[in-house]
Amino acid sequence: MNAPTQIIFVLSLIIAVLSVLMVYGIVRIPGVQAFWVLLTAFAVLALGAVFKRL
């Protein structure tokens, strides 16, 4: 495993913050639950750690 690049880390962080905003009702995306958005943020971060050139 490698450390994710800074771009992948920031992208994952932005998606995670979006998820938190969805939990508090500040941002609404019809048909999407905050859990799945947070899971996507984790998946992006995990893929960035697993693959070296991502």
FENWOSUL-V432110 format. One record per helix or strand. SS is the DSSP state (alpha for helix, beta for strand). FROM is the first residue (numbers start at 1). TO is the last residue. If there is no record, write none. Layout:
((SS | FROM | TO) (SS | FROM | TO))
This chain:
((alpha | 6 | 23) (alpha | 34 | 50))
